[in-house]
Amino acid sequence: MTPRRQDAPLPRTRRTRPGPWRRLFAAVYILVLLIGGLRVGFGQRTQSDRTGSHSSRGARPGLTPAARAMVEQAIGVVCTEAKTDPKGSVPIDDMQARPSLPIQSPEAVAGALRAQKLLPVAKNLVVNSLRQLANEYGFQRSRFFDAKIQKAIARVQAVRKVRPDMDSRDNASVFLSRPHTITFGTIFLAGLPSDEGMISVLAHELTHIADGEGDSLRVLVQAVASRASGLTGLTIRGQRAEELTCDLVGAMTVRSYVADSPGYEPLTRRLARSIEHNCVDQDEGDEEHLSPRNTIRTLLALNPTLARELVYGREERPPSPTLRSN
């Protein structure tokens, strides 16, 4: 289990890890595959045949000045919404400063019921998002990765329960010895009053479960981290890489949820809820997490479409296929 530092203003994920020999074997196996031609199996494509949020696998040059300005403007939108939205998520440093909530408190009960209700929706969206990432990062033609992701999807679909826990306070967690349950601290349940905020955290934890003890998503996590490091200049590896990938899936699932369930609320407000719990005053990271505001910055760098939607307040749809006449 990952120990929880009481002074760290971050929601933590506690999960068991495989033993050192198993990790060593997995690392050697992946290295052999890479040397032996994994680059070919993972995607025969050119630099220009990708559209959307993730245009090429691996590291890229840093953000252009225009892209960096767009990211910073989008951060401003997100954190303004966090302060003005009646259903805005509570910043995670604020959550940690709050007293514990009993399981039977009205806020915790309401949050637990909403989380349980949204769990099936989140599961389906996570499955779709994992498949989308596999395609966008060039792994769709790899039999090796396809077998891994099918197992990951099966683990996601097997999750059945959200369990509120007073001692977990401002954390959500998964224990891989109990892979059918997501544990939510009561403060966290109360601090996510919107469906979008709740789905983003459910998706984060479901992605940990998808990865599993065997690190099924390792190569995808490494690809996401490599690109993120190239775009931002931040050091992103190890558990930081996994946490970032889980956050990325969370943001993707919310974007899909918003597109599939139109409402009267502004688009920017609904999208901001996926990441606004990171709008903190005490911006501290640790060995396993980027700082909250760097998390927002990196997620928006990885997903420029989301950044533009936040800034301009309108949904961007992929272009329709061009019909060819005979």
MOVENBEL-V900173 format. One record per backbone hydrogen bond with DSSP energy under -0.5 kcal/mol. NH is the residue of the N-H (numbers start at 1). CO is the residue of the C=O. E is the energy in kcal/mol with one decimal. If there is no record, write none. Layout:
<<NH	CO	E> <NH	CO	E>>
//
This chain:
<<3	1	-0.6> <5	3	-0.6> <6	4	-0.6> <8	5	-1.5> <9	7	-0.6> <10	8	-2.2> <14	12	-0.5> <15	13	-0.6> <23	19	-2.2> <24	20	-2.4> <25	21	-2.5> <26	22	-2.3> <27	23	-2.3> <28	24	-2.5> <29	25	-2.7> <30	26	-2.4> <31	27	-2.2> <32	28	-2.5> <33	29	-2.1> <34	30	-2.4> <35	31	-2.5> <36	32	-2.4> <37	34	-1.0> <38	33	-2.2> <39	34	-0.5> <40	37	-1.0> <41	37	-1.6> <42	38	-2.4> <43	40	-1.4> <45	43	-1.1> <49	46	-1.1> <55	53	-0.5> <63	231	-1.5> <68	64	-2.9> <69	65	-2.3> <70	66	-2.1> <71	67	-2.3> <72	68	-2.4> <73	69	-2.3> <74	70	-2.4> <75	71	-2.2> <76	72	-1.8> <77	73	-1.8> <78	74	-2.5> <79	75	-2.6> <80	76	-1.8> <81	77	-2.4> <82	78	-1.9> <83	79	-0.8> <83	80	-0.6> <84	80	-1.5> <85	81	-2.6> <88	85	-2.0> <90	191	-2.5> <92	277	-2.4> <95	91	-2.4> <96	92	-1.7> <97	93	-1.0> <98	94	-0.5> <98	95	-1.5> <105	102	-1.8> <109	105	-2.7> <110	106	-2.5> <111	107	-2.2> <112	108	-2.6> <113	109	-2.5> <114	110	-2.2> <115	111	-2.6> <116	112	-2.5> <117	113	-2.1> <118	114	-2.2> <119	115	-1.1> <120	116	-0.5> <122	118	-2.8> <123	119	-2.5> <124	120	-1.9> <125	121	-2.2> <126	122	-2.5> <127	123	-2.2> <128	124	-2.0> <129	125	-2.4> <130	126	-2.8> <131	127	-2.0> <132	128	-2.2> <133	129	-2.8> <134	130	-2.5> <135	131	-1.9> <136	132	-2.8> <137	133	-2.5> <138	135	-1.2> <139	134	-2.9> <140	134	-0.6> <142	139	-1.5> <143	141	-0.7> <146	142	-2.5> <147	143	-2.2> <148	144	-1.5> <149	145	-3.0> <150	146	-2.0> <151	147	-1.5> <152	148	-2.1> <153	149	-2.7> <154	150	-1.9> <155	151	-1.9> <156	152	-1.9> <157	153	-2.5> <158	154	-1.0> <159	156	-1.5> <160	180	-2.4> <161	180	-2.1> <163	182	-3.0> <164	162	-0.6> <165	184	-2.5> <169	166	-1.3> <171	168	-1.6> <172	12	-0.6> <173	183	-2.8> <174	14	-0.8> <176	174	-0.5> <178	175	-2.6> <179	176	-0.6> <181	178	-1.6> <182	161	-2.3> <183	173	-2.6> <184	163	-2.4> <185	171	-3.4> <186	165	-1.2> <187	169	-0.6> <188	169	-1.9> <189	185	-2.3> <190	186	-2.1> <191	187	-1.6> <192	189	-0.9> <198	194	-1.9> <199	195	-2.7> <200	196	-2.0> <201	197	-1.3> <202	198	-2.6> <203	199	-2.8> <204	200	-1.7> <205	201	-2.3> <206	202	-2.6> <207	203	-1.9> <208	204	-1.4> <209	205	-2.0> <210	206	-2.4> <211	207	-2.1> <212	208	-2.0> <215	212	-1.4> <216	211	-3.1> <218	215	-1.9> <221	217	-3.0> <222	218	-2.6> <223	219	-1.8> <224	220	-2.5> <225	221	-2.5> <226	222	-2.3> <227	223	-2.2> <228	224	-2.6> <229	225	-2.7> <230	226	-2.0> <231	227	-2.1> <232	228	-2.2> <233	229	-2.7> <236	234	-0.8> <240	237	-1.3> <241	238	-0.5> <242	238	-1.4> <243	239	-2.7> <244	240	-2.4> <245	241	-2.2> <246	242	-2.3> <247	243	-2.2> <248	244	-2.6> <249	245	-2.4> <250	246	-2.1> <251	247	-2.4> <252	248	-2.3> <253	249	-2.6> <254	250	-1.8> <255	251	-2.0> <256	252	-2.2> <257	253	-2.7> <258	254	-2.8> <259	255	-1.9> <260	256	-2.0> <261	257	-1.1> <270	266	-1.8> <271	267	-2.6> <272	268	-2.4> <273	269	-1.1> <274	271	-1.7> <275	272	-1.6> <276	272	-1.7> <278	275	-1.7> <279	276	-2.0> <280	278	-2.0> <283	281	-1.1> <284	282	-1.5> <286	289	-2.2> <295	291	-2.1> <296	292	-2.0> <297	293	-2.3> <298	294	-2.5> <299	295	-2.5> <300	296	-2.3> <301	297	-1.7> <302	298	-2.3> <303	299	-1.3> <304	53	-0.6> <306	303	-0.5> <307	303	-1.6> <308	304	-2.4> <309	305	-2.3> <310	306	-2.2> <311	307	-2.0> <312	308	-3.2> <313	309	-1.9> <317	315	-0.6> <325	323	-0.5>>
//
